[in-house]
Amino acid sequence: MKTITINGVDYKVKYTIRALFLMEQITGKPFQIKTLLDNYLFFYCMILANNMDKEKILDWNDFLDALDSDKELMKQLTDIQIEEQKKNELLADDKDKEGKDSKKKN
């Protein structure tokens, strides 16, 4: 699991089902990323979902302020999301191959 630092606090960041659910709860619609706001909200949800044990929850405005003041932070979040998507694609490809292999054997 990756971590990022916002305002001197380390936060775990991971693409999880809980983050997807939070995104749907916040937006009130099925999960999809179509806009810049959706993208930022999803990053925020990945932080919230993986840091429920924190004494103080990261405030949305503090999150946006941190992104405005530290351009590297957005790059880190984007890199984490891209890395997770690549992993998911590899896993999906492996499952597709397994399904095709088992059909060939029958």
MODELLER restraints for C-alpha pairs under 7 A, 6 or more apart:
rsr = mdl.restraints
at = mdl.atoms
rsr.add(forms.Gaussian(group=physical.xy_distance, feature=features.Distance(at['CA:1:A'], at['CA:12:A']), mean=6.54, stdev=0.5))
rsr.add(forms.Gaussian(group=physical.xy_distance, feature=features.Distance(at['CA:1:A'], at['CA:13:A']), mean=6.51, stdev=0.5))
rsr.add(forms.Gaussian(group=physical.xy_distance, feature=features.Distance(at['CA:1:A'], at['CA:14:A']), mean=6.06, stdev=0.5))
rsr.add(forms.Gaussian(group=physical.xy_distance, feature=features.Distance(at['CA:2:A'], at['CA:12:A']), mean=5.78, stdev=0.5))
rsr.add(forms.Gaussian(group=physical.xy_distance, feature=features.Distance(at['CA:2:A'], at['CA:13:A']), mean=5.43, stdev=0.5))
rsr.add(forms.Gaussian(group=physical.xy_distance, feature=features.Distance(at['CA:2:A'], at['CA:14:A']), mean=6.69, stdev=0.5))
rsr.add(forms.Gaussian(group=physical.xy_distance, feature=features.Distance(at['CA:3:A'], at['CA:10:A']), mean=6.23, stdev=0.5))
rsr.add(forms.Gaussian(group=physical.xy_distance, feature=features.Distance(at['CA:3:A'], at['CA:11:A']), mean=5.27, stdev=0.5))
rsr.add(forms.Gaussian(group=physical.xy_distance, feature=features.Distance(at['CA:3:A'], at['CA:12:A']), mean=4.35, stdev=0.5))
rsr.add(forms.Gaussian(group=physical.xy_distance, feature=features.Distance(at['CA:3:A'], at['CA:13:A']), mean=5.57, stdev=0.5))
rsr.add(forms.Gaussian(group=physical.xy_distance, feature=features.Distance(at['CA:4:A'], at['CA:10:A']), mean=5.58, stdev=0.5))
rsr.add(forms.Gaussian(group=physical.xy_distance, feature=features.Distance(at['CA:4:A'], at['CA:11:A']), mean=5.35, stdev=0.5))
rsr.add(forms.Gaussian(group=physical.xy_distance, feature=features.Distance(at['CA:4:A'], at['CA:12:A']), mean=6.60, stdev=0.5))
rsr.add(forms.Gaussian(group=physical.xy_distance, feature=features.Distance(at['CA:5:A'], at['CA:11:A']), mean=6.08, stdev=0.5))
rsr.add(forms.Gaussian(group=physical.xy_distance, feature=features.Distance(at['CA:6:A'], at['CA:66:A']), mean=6.42, stdev=0.5))
rsr.add(forms.Gaussian(group=physical.xy_distance, feature=features.Distance(at['CA:11:A'], at['CA:47:A']), mean=6.49, stdev=0.5))
rsr.add(forms.Gaussian(group=physical.xy_distance, feature=features.Distance(at['CA:11:A'], at['CA:51:A']), mean=6.46, stdev=0.5))
rsr.add(forms.Gaussian(group=physical.xy_distance, feature=features.Distance(at['CA:12:A'], at['CA:47:A']), mean=6.38, stdev=0.5))
rsr.add(forms.Gaussian(group=physical.xy_distance, feature=features.Distance(at['CA:12:A'], at['CA:50:A']), mean=5.76, stdev=0.5))
rsr.add(forms.Gaussian(group=physical.xy_distance, feature=features.Distance(at['CA:12:A'], at['CA:51:A']), mean=6.30, stdev=0.5))
rsr.add(forms.Gaussian(group=physical.xy_distance, feature=features.Distance(at['CA:13:A'], at['CA:46:A']), mean=5.66, stdev=0.5))
rsr.add(forms.Gaussian(group=physical.xy_distance, feature=features.Distance(at['CA:13:A'], at['CA:47:A']), mean=5.27, stdev=0.5))
rsr.add(forms.Gaussian(group=physical.xy_distance, feature=features.Distance(at['CA:13:A'], at['CA:50:A']), mean=6.20, stdev=0.5))
rsr.add(forms.Gaussian(group=physical.xy_distance, feature=features.Distance(at['CA:14:A'], at['CA:46:A']), mean=5.86, stdev=0.5))
rsr.add(forms.Gaussian(group=physical.xy_distance, feature=features.Distance(at['CA:14:A'], at['CA:50:A']), mean=6.81, stdev=0.5))
rsr.add(forms.Gaussian(group=physical.xy_distance, feature=features.Distance(at['CA:15:A'], at['CA:46:A']), mean=6.06, stdev=0.5))
rsr.add(forms.Gaussian(group=physical.xy_distance, feature=features.Distance(at['CA:15:A'], at['CA:81:A']), mean=6.93, stdev=0.5))
rsr.add(forms.Gaussian(group=physical.xy_distance, feature=features.Distance(at['CA:15:A'], at['CA:84:A']), mean=6.48, stdev=0.5))
rsr.add(forms.Gaussian(group=physical.xy_distance, feature=features.Distance(at['CA:18:A'], at['CA:49:A']), mean=5.72, stdev=0.5))
rsr.add(forms.Gaussian(group=physical.xy_distance, feature=features.Distance(at['CA:19:A'], at['CA:45:A']), mean=5.05, stdev=0.5))
rsr.add(forms.Gaussian(group=physical.xy_distance, feature=features.Distance(at['CA:19:A'], at['CA:46:A']), mean=4.92, stdev=0.5))
rsr.add(forms.Gaussian(group=physical.xy_distance, feature=features.Distance(at['CA:19:A'], at['CA:49:A']), mean=5.15, stdev=0.5))
rsr.add(forms.Gaussian(group=physical.xy_distance, feature=features.Distance(at['CA:20:A'], at['CA:31:A']), mean=6.52, stdev=0.5))
rsr.add(forms.Gaussian(group=physical.xy_distance, feature=features.Distance(at['CA:22:A'], at['CA:45:A']), mean=6.02, stdev=0.5))
rsr.add(forms.Gaussian(group=physical.xy_distance, feature=features.Distance(at['CA:23:A'], at['CA:31:A']), mean=6.64, stdev=0.5))
rsr.add(forms.Gaussian(group=physical.xy_distance, feature=features.Distance(at['CA:23:A'], at['CA:41:A']), mean=6.95, stdev=0.5))
rsr.add(forms.Gaussian(group=physical.xy_distance, feature=features.Distance(at['CA:23:A'], at['CA:42:A']), mean=6.09, stdev=0.5))
rsr.add(forms.Gaussian(group=physical.xy_distance, feature=features.Distance(at['CA:23:A'], at['CA:45:A']), mean=6.03, stdev=0.5))
rsr.add(forms.Gaussian(group=physical.xy_distance, feature=features.Distance(at['CA:24:A'], at['CA:30:A']), mean=5.61, stdev=0.5))
rsr.add(forms.Gaussian(group=physical.xy_distance, feature=features.Distance(at['CA:24:A'], at['CA:31:A']), mean=5.55, stdev=0.5))
rsr.add(forms.Gaussian(group=physical.xy_distance, feature=features.Distance(at['CA:33:A'], at['CA:39:A']), mean=5.90, stdev=0.5))
rsr.add(forms.Gaussian(group=physical.xy_distance, feature=features.Distance(at['CA:43:A'], at['CA:77:A']), mean=6.74, stdev=0.5))
rsr.add(forms.Gaussian(group=physical.xy_distance, feature=features.Distance(at['CA:67:A'], at['CA:73:A']), mean=6.03, stdev=0.5))
rsr.add(forms.Gaussian(group=physical.xy_distance, feature=features.Distance(at['CA:67:A'], at['CA:74:A']), mean=6.16, stdev=0.5))
